Each structure stands twice: as structure tokens, then as C-alpha cells.
Amino acid sequence: MSERVDVAILGTGPAGLSAAITLKIRNKKILLLGSKELSGKVVKAHEINNYLGIPAVKGEELAKHFADHLRQMEIEITEDMITNVYAMGEYFSLQSKSNQIYEADAVIISTGVNFGKPYPGEEQFLGRGVSYCATCDAPLYKGKRVALIGSSPKEEAEARFMSEVAAEVYYVPLYKDEVQLGDAVKVVKDIPVSIEGKMKADKLILKEQELEVDGIFILRESVSPAQLVPGLAMEENHIAVNRKMETNLKGCFACGDIVGAPYQYIKAAGEGNVAALSAVSFLDQKKRSEVK
Ligand SMILES: Cc1cc2nc3c(=O)[nH]c(=O)nc-3n(C[C@H](O)[C@H](O)[C@H](O)COP(=O)(O)OP(=O)(O)OC[C@H]3O[C@@H](n4cnc5c(N)ncnc54)[C@H](O)[C@@H]3O)c2cc1C
């Protein structure tokens, strides 16, 4: 486990990066978690015309400006995806897809809105046959049958790893690219519909067939916030925050698309700045109460 930081920031889109920069200026020890390639929503944008000070900029170019800014400020990205954030009272414990545990006094959630709707049965069986992290939960399925639903080719590594542990592995790709997996994994080109079971999930229902399995891994680019942080108050699909970007959990802040529309770069970056400054106030208050 790495050393506890002041603030962990989840997501490397405009919201998370802006929060990281402000926290660095305020001399906080930060952990910026996400992809080193930054947000796909920035990189893939054709042309952006409403980002202040940089007119008619291609997404790739804007991402380069962001990366240069991080480099200049000596901010590192830790390439990892967080699957669970637990409020432990005095601090937060973060579990990652690569099975790392991180600790932070405060957390900023800036994970965007890619999660999509859960499958029927997914939330009901979460932790009882349904998991989001193959690396974390693979040992539970030693010698068993599992199915993995992969949202991008990146998830094929998880299926490959699972095939070293489980007796039978099915992989359902949700994308059109060619799947590069060996004979140990059965690739099923079909559309997931729902998850069924009794005490535990035991069946993945697809459009054309059913898979009887002991475990189902749903590997998305992002996890819905309510599943990511147990106890987090939501407003429909978004995290509920006030103007300080505070959530209902003390020390947990959220910003960017994840807190609601309009979905815009400059709004996300602005909210990242507010969340960072609110986290600074929270840490100062915490320190004062510890001294008393
Ligand atoms: C094609 C396209 C064009 C657009 N054009 C414009 C435009 O011209 N002008 C404009 O203002 N807006 C535009 N937008 C909207 C803009 O992209 C978003 O509003 C903005 O990117 C939101 O920033 P964010 O930081 O909140 O989230 P995102 O940019 O979505 O970043 C979130 C990041 O968090 C990461 N993440 C998710 N879950 C986790 C986790 N559990 N752990 C670690 N990391 C995680 C994701 O991989 C992602 O990199 C466009 C969007 C698209 C898709």
C-alpha cells in the first residue's frame, strides 16, 4: 500500500486535471488516478471552439496542452482505475483494478459519464457473483466457469489473466475490433441482456443464448458513482453536490460531467478548481480540529 495522500483525484479529464493543478499550487500531496492518455472525450473531439483562450483547437492538440501543463507542474498520473472508494471515517480507502489499495484524507470524483445503464440483475447480484474487477476477484473463481463482458479491447488482458485461474472463460466483447485471445478463452459475439440467479448470480442471459456460470465480470471504462462510492447521494444519474462541489460524504467532492449537464470542458475545468479549493478548506479544518 502506498503512503496516504491529502487528496486522491479520480479521472484525468478536464475536471480532474484542473483539480490536480489547483491542489498542486496549494502544496497538497495528491494522487491523480486515471489514464495517462487523458480523457477520450478530449482526445477524440474533432474541433473545439468554446475553450477560453484556445480557439478552433483539435481535441488532440488540447490534450497536448493539458499534458504539457501537468509536466510543467511536475504532476504525475498514476495509471490505474478505481473500482471502489470506501469512507473509513478519518480517511478514504480506494481499491483499484490492479488490486492496489490507496489511502487519502479527501477524494475528488471526476470520472465523467461513460458508465451506461446497469444490466437487470447487475446491482442485485453485485458482490454475489457479479464483479467489476477481474484482478481483484479472480481467486474466488479458481477452477470455476466465468463470463467477462468487455467494453473495449483493453479488457482482453483481464480475460487472459482469468483464463489462468478459472476452468472455463467466456468473453463477450461489446466492440467491433478483432478480439486477440487464445484458445483458453471462448469468445461469444452476442449482446448481454440480463443477469439471473437465486442466492448468487448463475446465468448470463444474452440475446441469442444463455451462459451458465459461477461469476460474471462486467468490465467497463468507468463504474457508476453509486457503485463506486457506497452511500453517495445521487440525483438521477449524477452525483448530488452543492456549489462547493461537496457531496453528502464529508471529504468527498465531485466535479465535471459526473455532477450533471451541461457537459462542457470549461464547466468541468471550473468545477475541478472549485472542488480542489473546497478540499483545501476541508483539509485545513481537519488539521485544526486535530490540533485542538
Ligand atoms: C466527441 C465529443 C466532442 C465534444 N466537444 C465539446 C466541445 O466542443 N466543447 C465542450 O465544451 N465540450 C465538448 N464535449 C464534452 C466534453 O468532452 C465533456 O464535457 C468533458 O470532457 C467532461 O470532462 P470530465 O473531466 O468531467 O470528464 P471526462 O472528460 O469524461 O473524463 C473522465 C475521465 O475519468 C476516467 N475515469 C472514469 N472512471 C474512472 C475510475 N473509476 N478511476 C479512474 N479514472 C476513471 C475516464 O477514463 C476519463 O478519462 C465533447 C464531447 C465529446 C464526446
The ligand as an SDF file (V2000), in Angstrom:
LIG
                    3D

 53 58  0  0  0  0  0  0  0  0999 V2000
  -16.8320   13.9310  -29.4050 C   0  0  0  0  0  0  0  0  0  0  0  0
  -17.0490   14.9610  -28.3070 C   0  0  0  0  0  0  0  0  0  0  0  0
  -16.8950   16.3070  -28.6060 C   0  0  0  0  0  0  0  0  0  0  0  0
  -17.0800   17.2610  -27.6040 C   0  0  0  0  0  0  0  0  0  0  0  0
  -16.9390   18.5730  -27.9240 N   0  0  0  0  0  0  0  0  0  0  0  0
  -17.0680   19.5120  -26.9540 C   0  0  0  0  0  0  0  0  0  0  0  0
  -16.8460   20.9000  -27.2750 C   0  0  0  0  0  0  0  0  0  0  0  0
  -16.5690   21.2880  -28.4160 O   0  0  0  0  0  0  0  0  0  0  0  0
  -16.9320   21.7860  -26.2470 N   0  0  0  0  0  0  0  0  0  0  0  0
  -17.1960   21.4160  -24.9510 C   0  0  0  0  0  0  0  0  0  0  0  0
  -17.2150   22.2770  -24.0730 O   0  0  0  0  0  0  0  0  0  0  0  0
  -17.4300   20.1240  -24.6490 N   0  0  0  0  0  0  0  0  0  0  0  0
  -17.3760   19.1660  -25.6020 C   0  0  0  0  0  0  0  0  0  0  0  0
  -17.5910   17.8420  -25.2790 N   0  0  0  0  0  0  0  0  0  0  0  0
  -17.9560   17.4880  -23.8720 C   0  0  0  0  0  0  0  0  0  0  0  0
  -16.6990   17.2900  -23.0230 C   0  0  0  0  0  0  0  0  0  0  0  0
  -15.9480   16.2860  -23.6290 O   0  0  0  0  0  0  0  0  0  0  0  0
  -17.0200   16.8900  -21.5840 C   0  0  0  0  0  0  0  0  0  0  0  0
  -17.9480   17.7750  -21.0130 O   0  0  0  0  0  0  0  0  0  0  0  0
  -15.7400   16.8790  -20.7160 C   0  0  0  0  0  0  0  0  0  0  0  0
  -14.7610   16.0120  -21.2660 O   0  0  0  0  0  0  0  0  0  0  0  0
  -16.0540   16.4740  -19.2890 C   0  0  0  0  0  0  0  0  0  0  0  0
  -14.8900   16.4030  -18.5400 O   0  0  0  0  0  0  0  0  0  0  0  0
  -14.7810   15.4820  -17.2390 P   0  0  0  0  0  0  0  0  0  0  0  0
  -13.3980   15.6990  -16.7230 O   0  0  0  0  0  0  0  0  0  0  0  0
  -15.9320   15.7350  -16.3600 O   0  0  0  0  0  0  0  0  0  0  0  0
  -14.9820   14.0020  -17.7510 O   0  0  0  0  0  0  0  0  0  0  0  0
  -14.2330   13.1560  -18.8750 P   0  0  0  0  0  0  0  0  0  0  0  0
  -13.6090   14.0330  -19.8790 O   0  0  0  0  0  0  0  0  0  0  0  0
  -15.2340   12.1470  -19.3300 O   0  0  0  0  0  0  0  0  0  0  0  0
  -13.0450   12.4450  -18.0890 O   0  0  0  0  0  0  0  0  0  0  0  0
  -13.2730   11.4760  -17.1160 C   0  0  0  0  0  0  0  0  0  0  0  0
  -12.0450   10.5770  -17.0330 C   0  0  0  0  0  0  0  0  0  0  0  0
  -12.1490    9.7410  -15.8820 O   0  0  0  0  0  0  0  0  0  0  0  0
  -11.6970    8.4380  -16.2130 C   0  0  0  0  0  0  0  0  0  0  0  0
  -12.3100    7.5110  -15.2770 N   0  0  0  0  0  0  0  0  0  0  0  0
  -13.5840    7.0430  -15.2780 C   0  0  0  0  0  0  0  0  0  0  0  0
  -13.7850    6.2120  -14.2440 N   0  0  0  0  0  0  0  0  0  0  0  0
  -12.6020    6.1520  -13.5760 C   0  0  0  0  0  0  0  0  0  0  0  0
  -12.1900    5.4490  -12.4090 C   0  0  0  0  0  0  0  0  0  0  0  0
  -13.0380    4.6670  -11.7470 N   0  0  0  0  0  0  0  0  0  0  0  0
  -10.9060    5.5950  -11.9890 N   0  0  0  0  0  0  0  0  0  0  0  0
  -10.0340    6.4040  -12.6690 C   0  0  0  0  0  0  0  0  0  0  0  0
  -10.3900    7.0880  -13.7860 N   0  0  0  0  0  0  0  0  0  0  0  0
  -11.6530    6.9710  -14.2200 C   0  0  0  0  0  0  0  0  0  0  0  0
  -12.1820    8.2510  -17.6610 C   0  0  0  0  0  0  0  0  0  0  0  0
  -11.4780    7.2190  -18.2930 O   0  0  0  0  0  0  0  0  0  0  0  0
  -11.8990    9.6340  -18.2370 C   0  0  0  0  0  0  0  0  0  0  0  0
  -10.5820    9.7140  -18.7350 O   0  0  0  0  0  0  0  0  0  0  0  0
  -17.4330   16.8710  -26.2760 C   0  0  0  0  0  0  0  0  0  0  0  0
  -17.6010   15.5120  -26.0010 C   0  0  0  0  0  0  0  0  0  0  0  0
  -17.4100   14.5650  -26.9930 C   0  0  0  0  0  0  0  0  0  0  0  0
  -17.6120   13.1110  -26.6630 C   0  0  0  0  0  0  0  0  0  0  0  0
  1  2  1  0
  2  3  1  0
  2 52  2  0
  3  4  2  0
  4  5  1  0
  4 50  1  0
  5  6  2  0
  6  7  1  0
  6 13  1  0
  7  8  2  0
  7  9  1  0
  9 10  1  0
 10 11  2  0
 10 12  1  0
 12 13  2  0
 13 14  1  0
 14 15  1  0
 14 50  1  0
 15 16  1  0
 16 17  1  0
 16 18  1  0
 18 19  1  0
 18 20  1  0
 20 21  1  0
 20 22  1  0
 22 23  1  0
 23 24  1  0
 24 25  2  0
 24 26  1  0
 24 27  1  0
 27 28  1  0
 28 29  2  0
 28 30  1  0
 28 31  1  0
 31 32  1  0
 32 33  1  0
 33 34  1  0
 33 48  1  0
 34 35  1  0
 35 36  1  0
 35 46  1  0
 36 37  1  0
 36 45  1  0
 37 38  2  0
 38 39  1  0
 39 40  1  0
 39 45  2  0
 40 41  1  0
 40 42  2  0
 42 43  1  0
 43 44  2  0
 44 45  1  0
 46 47  1  0
 46 48  1  0
 48 49  1  0
 50 51  2  0
 51 52  1  0
 52 53  1  0
M  END
$$$$
